Amino acid sequence: MKKIKRSIITKYINDYKINRKLKKTYLPKAGDVAVFKVLSIGKHKALQGVNGNNSYIFPGDLILATFGTRYASNQFEGYLPEKYYSRYQILGQGGVIGILKSMHAKYEDIGPTEVQLIGYAVDNNNQVINTKFYQDKPEKFNPFKKRDYTVYLSLGASMDSGKTTTAAYLSRAFKQQRKKVAFIKLTGTVYAKDCSFVRDCGADKAIDFSYCGYPSTYLCDTNDLLNLFESLLRKIEPEKPDVVIIEIADGLLQRETKNLLNYKPFMQIIDNTILSCADSLSVKSGIEFLKNVGKKPILLSGLFTASPLMIEETKQITNIPIFTLEDFMNKRQFNQVFSNIPEMQKLAVNDL
């Protein structure tokens, strides 16, 4: 058999056999590992390999990936198959395969990359290998645990609003204050770019849900997400961080984001919230949304800060501080806001 190109979500899967007999009878779960043959190239021309580098793929290539789901309003919506299909689609470059339901109009002329299921990866007991907690056991969420660090939640009003960039520059700003910083991306679809970017900005530790083997978190129930959250905290706590920055993906109205924000025991762990937005109107709606869950932001940032006009529009509706990327690097301005958090929280509560 030709060389199999492995995706990053399968980085811990080294010992397996290929069972071809199961492919038409077994219904996969999220995280189930399988070997696929590339049939045609569409949106995804490469997989992210186990070392984080792009591994370009071509028709006829064999790849090791997992079944999973995806929610990405600017890209793909996809689900686990409910029966055997002759063709599946690559939903995410980190190695997520499923059945495409919808895609953003910008990809209609390109379409998805399509693959054929060759067989499932099984262990010595002929059990299909699943990446979720493949090497670990999940921790049970404990909202009462004493945590010796400050938790910041980086949220975006929508997908691609700038929340990862905000989290990364926040990390860099705290490093300038000689703080030890950890970053956790709690929800989304596996792709190592975000963690790499935050790490390059100075975070001492940057991990996401895929470190516990989740190809994506779309359609996870809230209890699973909370246990995943606790498990990720367990991974960063040996670093003894002063600050932990949490990112939740895909916008305030996304299913898992909305569920977490409305779950009080989770929000009680969050000390401060920062909101990133693509435009000035979404700032207004985002503040109102977060006000309803009791965590109005102490700071605003995101794509809208690239426009001086949008910044001025936003200043007309709120007194919450607005940071451009340059502002995060301004030590005096950063200290002025972040050394005065209680006053900022009062401002956020009374604003709008």
N, C-alpha and C positions, 0 to 999 in steps of 0.2 A: 504494500500500500504506500502511496506517495506521502510525503511529509504533511502533517496536519498543522495548520496555523492556529495557535491558541489565542483566544481573546483574554483580556485582563481579568474578567470575572472568573475565569477558570485557572487563575494563577496558582491556586493551592492544589489543583487536581493533577497529580503526577502519575498515579498508578490506576489504570482502568483497562477494561476490555470493552469491545464494541459488540453490543447485542443488536443484530439486524432484525431478529424475529419479532421484537416488541413494537416496531415502529407503526404497525397498523392497528394494534390492539390496545396499546397503553396510552392513557390520556395524561399528558404532562402537567406537572405543577410548576409554579414559579421557582426557578433555581435548578430545575432538572437539567443535567448536562447531556449533550448529544453531539454527534458528528454530522456535519452538513456539507453538501456539495454546492458550490456557487454555480448558479445557472445563468444569471444575467446581472449586469452592474447598473445600478441606478444611483440614488442619492449617496449611499455609502460605498465609497471606492476603496476604503481601507477599514481594518479593524484596529482597535487599540490593543497592542500586544501585551504580554505579561509583564514586560519591563516598562510599559507606559508609552513606548514609541509606536508610531503608526506602522502597521503591516499591510501593505497594499495587496488587494485580492483581485483575482481574475477568474473568468468562467473556467470551471473545471477544478479549481482549488478546493481542498478540504479544510474545513474550519471546525474548531472545538468551541462551542458557545452554549448558552443556556436559553431555555424558554423563559419568557417573562412578559410583562405588560409595559405599556408606556403611555404617559400623558404629557404632551408637550404642545401647547397651543400654537406655537410658531413652527412646529415640525410635524410629528406623527402621533396618532392615537392608535394603539394596538392592544390586542388581548391574547390570552392563552387559547389554543385551539380546542374546540369541543368535539372534534373528530379528526381523523387522518386527512391530510391534504397532500396533494402532489407538489405543491409549492408553498413555501413560507416566506416571510419577509424579515429582513434585518430592520429592527425597530430602533436600535441604538448602537453606536460605534464601539461601545465597550463589550459587546457580545450578547445582545438581547434579541431573541428571535421570537416571532409570534405571527398573528394574523392582523394585517393592517385593516383598520376600519375607516380612518379618515386621515387626510394630510392637508397641510397649509397649501393654498393655491400656488405659491411660488415653486412647489415641487411637482406640480401636475405634469409638466412636460418632461421631467426627469424620471419620476416614479421611484419606487423603492428598489433596492437590491434584493433579488429573489434567490432562494436556496431550496435544496431538496434534502429531506431527512434521510441520512444513510443508516443511522442506528443510534441507540442510546448508550451512553457510557455507564458501565455497571462495575460493581466491586466484585470481590471473590465469591460473594454469596449470590451473585446475579441480581443484586438490588440496584436500581437506578440511582446514580450518585446525584445528590443535591448539594448545591453550594452553600445554602443557608446554614450558618453555624457549623460548617463542615469540620472546623478545628476547635471550636469553642462551644460552650453551653451558654444560653442566654441568661442574663441577669434579670431578676424581677425588679420592676420599677419601684423605687422607694421615695415617695415625695417628702418623707420626714428625715431623710438622711442629712446630716450636717455636711455642708460642702464648703471647703476653705478657698473659694474663688468666687469672683463676680461673674455672672452670666449675662451676656449681651445677645439679644436675638436680632439677626439681620433678616428683614423681610422685604419682599418686593410686592408692589401693588399688582404686578403682572409678570409673566415670563419676560426675560431680557430687559428688566428695568434697571439693572445695575447693582443688584444686591450682593453678588459675589465680589465685585470690584469694591464695593463699600466695605464688606467684611475684610478684604485683603488690605485695604488702606487703613482700616481701623487697627488691624493687627500691626501694621508697620508703625502707626502712631504710638501704640502702646509699647512697642519695642524701643522706640525713642525715649520712652519714660522708664526704660529698663525693667519693664514688666515681663514676666514669663507668660507666653500666650499659646493657647491651644484653640484649634478650629475644628468644628464638627459640622459636616453637611449631613443633615438628618434624613432628608427626603430627596427624591429625584430618580434619575436613571443613570446607571453606572457610566462614568467617564472621568478619568483622572485629572483632567485639565484644571478644574476648579481647585482641587487640593494642591496641585503643583503650583498654581499661581499664588495662593495664599502662603504656601511654604516659602516661595521665592520672595514674597514680601516680608518675610521675617518670622512667621509663626514657628514656634518651637516644635509643634506637632500639628499635623493637619490630616484628618481622616474623614471617611464618609461611610455610609451604610454598607458599601461593598466590602469593607473590612470585616464585616460579619457575614459576607457571602450573599447579600441581597442584590440581585441584578437590577431591581427597581423597587420602589415602595408603593407604586400605584395600586390601589385597592387593598392595601394592608389595613387590617382593623386597628383601632386606636390602641388596644392593649398590646398588640405586637409592636407597634411603633414605640410605645413607652418602654417596653422591655429592650427593644433595640437601642433606644436612647440611653438607658441605664448601662447597657453593655458597651456602648461607645464611650461613655463617661469613664467606665472602668479602664478602658484602654489608655485614656489620656491622663488619668489621675496620678499614675506613677511619676509623671513629669513635674508634679506639684505646681500647676499653673496658678498665676495670680488672676488671669482673665481667661474665660472660655467664651468663644464666639460661636453661636449656633446659627446655621443657615437652614431655612426651610424653603423648598423650591416651588416655582410655578405659580405664584400669585396668591392673593388673599382668598380668592373664591375657589381655589383648587380643593378637591375633596379632603385630602389628608391635612393640608394646611388649615383649612377651616375647622376640621375636627379637633386638631391640637389646640388651636387658639381658643376654642370654646370649652376646653377641658381645664377646669380650674387648678387641679393638682399639678398639671404641667406648667401652667402659667405662673404658679406661685414660686417655681424654681427660677423663673426669669426675673432678673433684677432690672434690666433696662431694655427697651426696644428701639431699634433704628429702622426707619422706613425709607426704601428707595423707590422712586417713581420715574416713569418715562416722560410724564408731562405734568403741568400744573393742576389740571383738573383731577387727575388721579391722586394728587396729594390730598386734596380736600376729601375725596371719598375714602381714601385710605385712612386718614386720621379719624374720620367718623366711624369707620369699621372697627378700628382698634380701640376707640373710646368705648364701644359697646362691649368689648371683652375686658375692659379695665386696664389696658396697657397702651395708652397713647404714647407715641414715640417721643423720645427726648431729643432726637436729631433727625433731620431730613437730608437725603442725598439721592444719588442716582443719575440717570441720563438727563433729567430735566435741568440739572445744574450746568450742563454744557451750554445752555442758552441763557444769557443775561436777561433777556426779556421774560423768560419763564420764571427765573428767580424773582424778578420784580413782581410778576403776577402773583407768585406764591406768597411773597411778603405782605400782599394786600389782604390775605385771608388767614394768616397765622403768624404768631410770634415765636414759634419753635425754631431754634437755630438751623440754618441751612449750611451744609458743608459741600464745597467743591472738593475735588481730589487734592488740590493745592492746599486747601484749608486743613486737611488731615495732617499735612506735613509741617504746618505752622505751629511750632511748639507752644507759643504764647496763646494762640487762639484755642488750641486743643485743651490746654490746661484751664483756660478760662471757663470752658464748658464742662469738662469732665472732672474738675475739682469742685464743681458746684452742682453735682447731680441732684441733691434734694430740692434745690430751688428750680432746677430744670423740670423735675417731675411735677412740682406744683404748677409751673407754667403750662406744662403739657395737659394737666388735668383741667385747668381753667380755660385754656385756649379753645377757640371755635365754639 
